[in-house]
Amino acid sequence: EGEEGEVKEKVEEYFVNKEVDNAQVIDFSKDKESVYLNFLDIVFNRGELSIGDQIPSFKELKNKLQVAKITYSEKDLQDFLLICNLLKIVKADKNKRTVLKGYNVARALVSNI
């Protein structure tokens, strides 16, 4: 497991250690893995984005998912983006969302959630 196991623990710990009122529940099931991998394909434009590139805005992502006919909930997309930020796959701030990890590394990390 190595780094991926540690990353998973950090993500789970982040949510477990939140106060109950403010806790966010994220589904780490295998069903979510395939949804998150679909999201990753859209975010990375099927692997065309590289480290340092900008990912689409939330609104653009929703449009791309609709065009790709991918069924999702807005909460799943928000959870996915939060996980990507926590795993340092992307760095998100108010104005920019920058790719920090390559596509294959990102897929490996998401697959191990």
C-alpha positions in Angstrom: 0.0 0.0 0.0 2.7 2.5 0.9 1.9 6.1 0.1 -1.6 5.3 -1.2 -2.5 3.7 2.1 -1.2 6.6 4.1 -3.2 9.0 1.8 -6.4 7.0 2.3 -5.8 7.1 6.1 -5.3 10.9 6.0 -8.5 11.5 4.0 -10.5 9.2 6.3 -9.0 10.8 9.4 -9.8 14.3 8.0 -13.5 13.4 7.9 -13.6 11.2 11.1 -12.0 13.9 13.2 -14.5 16.6 12.3 -17.0 17.5 15.0 -20.2 15.6 14.4 -22.3 18.7 13.5 -19.8 19.8 10.9 -18.9 16.3 9.7 -19.0 15.6 6.0 -19.8 12.1 5.1 -18.1 10.8 2.0 -18.9 7.4 0.5 -15.7 5.4 -0.1 -17.4 2.4 -1.6 -16.3 0.7 -4.8 -19.3 2.3 -6.6 -17.9 5.7 -5.8 -14.5 4.7 -7.1 -15.9 4.3 -10.6 -17.8 7.6 -10.3 -14.7 9.4 -9.1 -12.6 7.8 -11.9 -15.1 9.2 -14.4 -14.8 12.6 -12.8 -11.1 12.3 -13.0 -11.2 11.6 -16.8 -13.3 14.7 -17.3 -11.1 16.9 -15.0 -7.9 15.8 -16.8 -9.6 15.8 -20.2 -8.9 12.1 -20.6 -5.3 12.5 -19.6 -4.5 15.6 -21.7 -3.9 18.0 -18.8 -0.4 18.0 -17.2 1.1 19.3 -14.0 0.6 23.1 -13.8 -2.4 23.2 -16.1 -5.7 24.7 -15.0 -8.7 22.4 -14.5 -12.2 23.6 -15.6 -14.4 25.6 -13.2 -17.2 23.7 -11.3 -19.8 25.0 -13.8 -17.6 23.9 -16.7 -17.1 20.4 -15.1 -20.9 20.1 -14.7 -21.4 20.9 -18.4 -18.7 18.5 -19.5 -20.3 15.7 -17.4 -23.6 16.5 -19.0 -22.2 16.3 -22.5 -20.4 13.0 -21.6 -23.8 11.8 -20.3 -22.3 10.8 -17.0 -24.9 10.6 -14.2 -23.8 12.1 -10.9 -25.0 14.1 -7.9 -23.6 17.5 -7.2 -22.5 16.2 -3.7 -20.5 13.5 -5.4 -18.7 16.1 -7.6 -18.1 18.4 -4.6 -16.7 15.4 -2.5 -14.5 14.4 -5.4 -13.0 17.9 -5.8 -12.5 18.0 -2.0 -10.7 14.7 -2.1 -8.5 15.9 -5.0 -7.6 18.9 -3.0 -6.8 16.8 0.1 -4.7 14.4 -1.9 -2.9 17.3 -3.5 -4.0 16.1 -7.0 -5.1 19.7 -7.6 -4.6 22.9 -5.7 -7.8 25.0 -5.5 -8.0 28.5 -4.4 -10.6 31.2 -5.1 -9.5 32.0 -8.7 -7.5 29.0 -9.9 -7.5 25.2 -9.8 -4.1 23.9 -10.8 -3.1 20.3 -11.5 -0.4 19.1 -9.0 -0.1 15.4 -9.9 0.0 13.7 -13.3 -3.0 11.8 -14.6 -1.7 8.3 -13.9 -0.7 9.2 -10.4 -4.1 10.8 -9.8 -5.9 7.7 -11.1 -3.8 5.5 -8.8 -4.6 7.7 -5.8 -8.3 7.8 -6.6 -8.4 4.1 -7.2 -7.1 3.5 -3.7 -9.7 5.5 -1.8 
